[in-house]
Amino acid sequence: MKTTLHTKIDKDVKENAQKLAQEMGLPLSTIINSQLREFVRSGTFSVSLEPQIREDVWKEILQTSRDAREGINTSPAFDNVDDALEWLDS
């Protein structure tokens, strides 16, 4: 069941938070809900602008980066869409 929380926030804080959340592709309510859930779960409060990436995802990112440096599992460069689509279909 959902409920509504009314709270007073400085206007500039709200606007900056909305802007940052939008840049992250998230509604501000998702940020607030996430923070409240973590507060309830852990009994602590902290804020970080660094994304929390799962270890398996981080390993995949590192492997993809190594592959790209070595030219492994990468597509060639294309001058036009038709060549790119032909390569994808092959």
C-alpha positions as CSV (number, residue, x, y, z in Angstrom):
1,M,0.0,0.0,0.0
2,K,1.3,3.5,-0.9
3,T,1.0,6.6,1.2
4,T,1.9,10.2,0.7
5,L,4.6,12.0,2.8
6,H,4.4,15.8,3.1
7,T,7.5,17.5,4.1
8,K,9.0,21.0,3.9
9,I,12.2,21.3,1.8
10,D,14.1,24.3,0.8
11,K,13.1,25.2,-2.8
12,D,16.6,25.2,-4.1
13,V,17.4,21.8,-2.5
14,K,14.3,20.3,-4.1
15,E,15.0,21.8,-7.6
16,N,18.7,20.6,-7.4
17,A,17.6,17.2,-6.3
18,Q,15.0,16.9,-9.1
19,K,17.6,18.0,-11.6
20,L,20.2,15.5,-10.4
21,A,17.6,12.7,-10.3
22,Q,16.5,13.6,-13.8
23,E,20.1,13.4,-15.0
24,M,20.2,9.9,-13.5
25,G,17.0,9.0,-15.3
26,L,15.0,8.6,-12.1
27,P,12.0,10.4,-10.6
28,L,12.8,12.1,-7.3
29,S,10.3,9.9,-5.5
30,T,12.5,6.8,-6.4
31,I,15.5,8.5,-4.8
32,I,13.5,9.3,-1.6
33,N,12.0,5.9,-1.4
34,S,15.4,4.2,-1.8
35,Q,17.0,6.4,0.9
36,L,14.1,5.7,3.3
37,R,14.2,2.0,2.7
38,E,18.0,1.9,3.4
39,F,17.5,4.0,6.5
40,V,14.9,1.6,7.8
41,R,16.9,-1.5,6.9
42,S,20.3,-0.3,8.3
43,G,19.3,2.3,10.9
44,T,22.0,4.5,9.4
45,F,22.0,7.4,6.9
46,S,24.6,8.2,4.3
47,V,24.8,9.8,0.9
48,S,27.1,9.2,-2.1
49,L,27.1,10.4,-5.6
50,E,29.1,7.3,-6.6
51,P,27.0,4.5,-8.1
52,Q,26.9,1.2,-6.3
53,I,27.7,-1.4,-8.9
54,R,27.3,-5.1,-8.2
55,E,30.6,-7.1,-8.3
56,D,29.5,-9.2,-11.3
57,V,28.5,-6.2,-13.3
58,W,31.8,-4.5,-12.4
59,K,33.8,-7.5,-13.6
60,E,31.9,-7.5,-16.9
61,I,32.6,-3.8,-17.4
62,L,36.3,-4.4,-16.7
63,Q,36.4,-7.4,-19.1
64,T,34.6,-5.4,-21.8
65,S,37.1,-2.6,-21.4
66,R,40.1,-5.0,-21.7
67,D,38.5,-6.5,-24.8
68,A,38.0,-3.1,-26.4
69,R,41.7,-2.2,-25.8
70,E,42.7,-5.4,-27.4
71,G,40.3,-5.1,-30.3
72,I,38.4,-8.3,-29.2
73,N,34.6,-8.6,-29.5
74,T,34.3,-5.2,-31.1
75,S,32.6,-4.2,-34.3
76,P,34.4,-2.4,-37.1
77,A,33.8,1.2,-37.7
78,F,31.1,2.0,-40.3
79,D,30.6,5.0,-42.6
80,N,26.9,4.4,-43.1
81,V,23.9,2.6,-41.6
82,D,23.5,0.1,-44.5
83,D,27.0,-1.3,-43.9
84,A,26.4,-1.5,-40.2
85,L,23.0,-3.3,-40.6
86,E,24.6,-5.7,-43.2
87,W,27.4,-6.5,-40.7
88,L,24.8,-7.1,-37.9
89,D,22.8,-9.4,-40.2
90,S,25.9,-11.5,-41.1
